[in-house]
Amino acid sequence: MPYASGMLVLGIETSCDETAASVVERTAGALRVRSNVVASQEALHAPYGGVVPELASRAHLARIVPTLERALKDARVRWSDLDRIGVARCPGLIGSLLVGVSAAKGVAWSLGKPVVPVDHVVAHLAACLLDRPMPAWPALGLVASGGHTSVFRLDGPTEPHLIGWTIDDAIGEAFDKAAALLGLGYPGGPRVEREAVGGDPHAVRLPSAFLRREGVQFSFSGVKTALLYAARGVPGTARRPAPAAPPLTPDRVRDLAASFQHAAVASIIEGLDAALAQSGERPRTLLVGGGVSANKALRCALDGWAQAHGIECRVPSMAHCIDNAAMIAGLAALMPEADGIGDLGFVAEPMSRIARGVRGPTRRAS
């Protein structure tokens, strides 16, 4: 699908704890990232072991304007050079989303340029399209993040159709909880991966998170519970006390981390096998996005799976795995053209309609 060249899009992302802005240029055959600024709040939330919504929204308010200005400066463009504004409108923490959506509407109105609301989950797949030629379609899309484990069929970059999801914990959330169980701290995903390097992935057999039923569904809560029992022992009763679990020595922690990571990655591969079997026209590309796509073991497994099926595997650069605004701007650049400033009546929403399989118009501001 050809695209007009020369469009400059400002992307704004504030769905959780990253204040991000980016300028992306849409060329005839690719999306070129001109700037990508992320103001992290990791140190702010680390003492609490997770993101505190009220602190996150206040930090966004303080950082949004400097972040936008830095993105334009790094891209060497002026406000008047922008052709459209893209913003993440869902899913996420509602207070955080409101900061980004309000900023995007204000910028669009002041410049008289269209604002394009996009879904953060789908934007993770658009991260695979940045700074490289467009892939072959149709594609399978996997979003593996702290809030979602979703599988899509895509007929084009803006045409996702949900075919798989988790019924409880997302894979990234499960990694964070695994880290907490093992005393590794926050953020959990990178710390579990680091510990797993020196461990035995077959030391403890943990169940698969893939549910062997019709469709493509996952349940990571069971893997988390099995890890809990392996680390701290199975609960007993007053009449029949359970044997104590082996002590959590450094070696034991590494083995448990490796076993958990192995089970989580194997579950994703099982889900992709099921998705391939029911995806209709054979996909030519696998697009992978979300924070967990930075996990090296998952990347290696996905690459091997794609090669075995003759499919191109695309994962984002490390800078585009985490929440970032380049993926927002990239997806917004590929959306249909809007007249004038477009519709400013859209609202921020905490849930993704697309990742829940919901279609139809979004709510308008009253």
C-alpha positions in Angstrom: 0.0 0.0 0.0 1.7 3.3 -1.1 1.8 6.2 1.2 2.4 9.9 0.5 5.8 11.1 1.6 6.9 14.1 3.6 4.3 13.9 6.4 5.5 14.9 9.9 3.6 13.5 12.8 4.0 14.4 16.5 3.2 11.4 18.8 2.3 11.7 22.4 2.3 8.8 24.8 1.3 9.0 28.5 -0.6 5.8 29.1 1.2 4.7 32.2 4.5 5.9 33.8 6.4 7.1 30.7 6.0 10.7 29.4 7.0 10.4 25.8 7.0 12.4 22.6 8.3 11.7 19.1 8.4 13.1 15.6 8.0 10.6 12.8 8.2 11.3 9.1 6.1 9.2 6.8 7.9 8.6 3.5 6.8 6.7 0.4 7.9 3.4 1.8 8.8 3.7 5.4 8.3 5.5 8.7 11.4 7.4 9.7 11.9 8.3 13.4 13.2 11.9 13.6 13.1 12.0 17.4 12.1 9.8 20.3 12.1 11.3 23.8 11.0 9.3 26.9 11.0 10.7 30.4 11.0 7.7 32.6 9.3 7.5 36.1 11.0 4.3 37.1 12.9 5.8 40.0 9.7 7.5 41.2 7.7 4.3 41.6 10.5 1.8 42.5 10.1 2.3 46.3 6.5 1.2 46.0 7.2 -1.9 43.9 4.9 -0.8 41.1 3.3 2.3 39.5 1.2 4.6 41.8 -1.4 6.1 39.5 -1.7 9.5 41.3 2.1 10.0 41.3 2.2 9.0 37.6 -0.4 11.6 36.5 1.3 14.4 38.5 4.6 13.5 37.0 3.1 13.7 33.5 1.8 17.1 34.2 5.2 18.4 35.2 7.0 16.7 32.3 4.7 16.9 29.3 5.6 20.4 28.0 9.4 20.0 28.3 9.2 16.5 26.6 7.2 17.9 23.7 9.7 20.7 23.2 12.6 18.4 23.4 11.1 16.1 20.7 10.7 19.0 18.3 14.2 20.2 19.0 15.8 16.8 18.5 13.8 16.4 15.2 14.9 19.9 14.1 11.3 20.9 13.2 9.0 23.8 14.2 5.5 23.5 15.5 4.2 24.8 12.2 6.0 22.0 10.3 3.8 19.4 11.8 1.1 17.8 9.7 -0.9 15.9 12.4 -0.8 15.0 16.0 -1.1 11.4 17.2 -1.9 10.4 20.8 -2.6 7.3 22.8 -6.2 7.4 23.9 -6.4 3.9 25.4 -5.7 1.7 27.3 -3.9 2.8 30.5 -4.2 4.7 33.7 -7.0 7.2 33.1 -5.3 10.1 34.9 -2.2 9.6 32.9 -4.0 9.3 29.6 -5.9 12.5 30.3 -2.7 14.4 30.4 -1.6 13.2 27.0 -5.0 13.5 25.3 -5.5 17.1 26.7 -2.0 18.1 25.4 -2.7 16.6 22.0 -6.0 18.4 21.6 -4.5 21.6 22.7 -1.6 21.4 20.2 -3.9 20.3 17.4 -6.4 23.1 18.0 -3.7 25.8 18.3 -2.0 24.7 15.1 -5.2 23.9 13.2 -3.9 20.4 12.4 -5.7 17.1 12.7 -5.4 15.0 15.9 -5.5 11.2 15.5 -6.3 9.1 18.6 -4.8 5.6 18.5 -4.9 2.4 20.5 -1.7 1.9 22.5 -1.9 -1.9 22.1 -2.0 -1.7 18.3 0.7 0.9 18.3 3.1 -1.6 19.9 2.8 -3.6 16.6 3.4 -0.4 14.6 6.8 -0.2 16.4 7.9 -3.0 14.1 7.4 -0.7 11.1 9.7 2.1 12.3 12.9 2.8 10.3 12.4 -0.1 7.9 10.4 -1.0 4.8 6.8 -2.1 5.1 6.4 -5.8 5.6 4.4 -8.3 3.6 0.7 -8.7 4.6 -1.2 -10.5 6.0 0.6 -10.8 9.3 0.2 -12.2 12.8 0.7 -9.7 15.6 1.7 -10.6 19.2 1.6 -7.9 21.9 3.3 -9.1 25.0 3.3 -6.4 27.7 2.5 -5.7 31.3 -1.1 -5.2 30.6 -1.8 -7.4 27.5 -1.0 -10.8 25.9 -2.9 -10.4 22.7 -2.7 -12.1 19.3 -4.0 -10.4 16.2 -4.4 -11.1 12.5 -3.6 -8.0 10.5 -4.5 -7.4 6.9 -2.7 -4.1 7.0 -1.0 -1.9 9.6 -4.3 -0.4 10.7 -6.5 -3.4 10.4 -6.1 -5.7 13.4 -8.5 -8.5 14.2 -8.2 -10.0 17.7 -7.9 -13.8 17.7 -6.2 -14.5 21.1 -5.9 -13.1 24.6 -5.2 -13.8 28.2 -8.1 -14.5 30.5 -6.3 -13.1 33.6 -2.7 -11.9 34.1 -0.7 -10.6 31.1 2.7 -12.1 30.6 4.5 -8.9 31.7 2.4 -8.7 34.9 3.3 -12.4 35.5 7.0 -11.6 35.2 6.6 -8.7 37.7 4.8 -11.0 40.2 7.4 -13.7 39.7 10.1 -11.2 40.5 8.2 -10.2 43.7 7.9 -13.8 44.8 11.6 -14.4 44.3 12.6 -11.1 46.0 14.1 -9.6 42.9 12.5 -6.1 43.1 11.0 -3.8 40.5 10.8 -3.7 37.5 10.4 -7.4 37.5 10.8 -8.5 33.9 14.4 -7.5 33.3 15.4 -8.8 36.8 13.9 -12.2 36.2 15.6 -12.4 32.8 19.0 -11.4 34.4 18.6 -14.1 37.0 17.5 -16.7 34.5 20.8 -16.5 32.6 22.6 -18.5 35.2 19.8 -20.9 36.0 18.5 -24.3 34.8 15.2 -23.8 32.8 14.3 -27.4 33.5 15.0 -27.4 37.3 11.3 -27.0 38.1 8.5 -28.1 35.8 5.8 -25.3 35.6 2.5 -25.6 33.8 1.9 -24.0 30.4 -0.1 -20.8 30.3 -1.6 -21.7 27.0 -5.2 -23.1 27.4 -5.8 -26.1 25.2 -9.3 -25.2 24.2 -11.0 -23.7 21.1 -9.3 -20.5 20.1 -6.1 -18.9 21.4 -6.3 -18.2 25.1 -3.7 -17.9 27.9 -3.9 -18.0 31.7 -0.6 -16.8 33.4 -2.1 -16.9 36.9 -1.5 -20.7 37.1 2.1 -20.4 36.2 2.5 -17.7 38.9 0.8 -19.9 41.5 3.0 -22.9 40.6 6.0 -20.7 41.0 4.7 -19.6 44.4 4.4 -23.2 45.6 7.8 -24.1 44.2 9.4 -21.1 46.0 7.6 -21.2 49.3 6.0 -24.7 49.5 2.5 -26.1 49.1 0.1 -25.0 51.8 -0.7 -27.7 54.3 -3.3 -28.1 57.0 -3.2 -28.4 60.8 -3.5 -32.2 60.6 -1.3 -32.6 57.6 1.5 -30.0 57.4 3.2 -29.7 54.1 6.9 -30.3 53.8 9.0 -27.2 53.8 10.2 -25.9 50.4 13.9 -25.8 49.7 15.6 -22.6 50.9 15.7 -19.8 48.4 19.5 -19.8 47.9 20.9 -17.7 45.1 21.2 -20.8 43.0 17.6 -21.8 43.7 16.4 -18.3 42.7 18.2 -18.5 39.4 16.7 -22.0 38.7 13.2 -20.8 39.5 13.6 -17.6 37.4 14.9 -19.7 34.5 12.1 -22.3 34.9 9.5 -19.5 35.0 10.9 -17.8 31.9 11.0 -21.1 30.0 7.4 -21.9 30.8 6.2 -18.4 29.8 8.1 -18.4 26.5 7.0 -21.9 25.7 3.4 -20.9 26.3 3.6 -18.1 23.8 5.0 -20.4 21.1 2.1 -22.8 21.8 -0.4 -20.0 21.3 1.2 -18.9 18.0 1.0 -22.5 16.8 -2.8 -22.4 17.5 -3.1 -18.9 15.9 -1.4 -20.1 12.7 -3.8 -23.0 12.4 -6.8 -20.7 12.5 -5.6 -17.5 10.9 -7.1 -18.2 7.4 -4.8 -16.9 4.7 -1.3 -17.9 5.7 0.5 -14.9 7.3 3.8 -13.8 5.7 5.0 -11.8 8.7 5.0 -12.0 12.5 5.0 -8.6 14.2 5.9 -8.5 17.9 5.5 -5.6 20.3 5.3 -4.7 24.0 7.8 -4.5 26.8 8.2 -8.3 27.0 9.4 -8.3 23.4 12.7 -7.0 24.8 13.3 -10.4 26.5 16.1 -12.2 24.7 14.8 -15.7 25.3 11.4 -14.7 23.8 13.1 -13.1 20.9 15.2 -16.1 20.2 12.2 -18.5 20.4 10.0 -16.3 18.2 12.8 -16.1 15.6 13.2 -19.8 15.5 9.4 -20.3 15.3 9.1 -17.9 12.4 12.0 -19.5 10.5 10.4 -22.9 10.9 7.2 -21.7 9.3 8.8 -19.6 6.6 7.6 -16.3 8.1 9.5 -13.1 8.5 9.8 -12.2 12.2 9.9 -8.5 13.2 10.6 -7.3 16.7 11.1 -3.6 17.6 14.4 -2.1 18.4 15.1 -2.1 22.1 14.2 1.6 22.3 10.8 0.9 20.8 9.9 -2.1 23.0 9.0 0.0 26.1 6.2 2.5 26.0 7.3 5.2 23.6 5.7 7.9 21.4 7.4 6.9 18.1 5.0 3.9 17.8 2.1 6.3 18.5 3.2 8.7 15.8 4.0 5.9 13.4 0.5 4.4 13.7 -1.1 7.8 13.5 0.9 8.5 10.3 -0.7 5.5 8.7 -4.3 6.3 9.6 -6.8 7.7 7.1 -6.5 11.4 6.3 -8.6 13.8 8.4 -10.0 17.1 7.4 -9.1 20.3 9.3 -8.4 19.6 13.0 -10.6 16.5 12.9 -12.9 15.4 15.7 -11.9 16.7 19.1 -14.7 14.9 20.8 -12.9 11.7 21.6 -12.1 10.8 25.2 -9.4 8.8 27.0 -10.5 5.3 28.0 -8.8 2.9 30.4 -9.6 -0.2 28.4 -8.7 -1.2 24.8 -11.7 -2.0 22.7 -9.6 -3.6 20.0 -7.7 -5.9 22.5 -11.0 -6.9 24.0 -12.6 -7.6 20.6 -15.1 -4.7 20.8 -16.0 -2.9 17.7 -18.0 0.2 17.1 -17.8 3.9 17.8 -15.9 5.2 20.8 -17.5 7.5 23.4 -17.5 11.2 22.8 -16.9 13.9 25.4 -20.1 15.5 26.6 
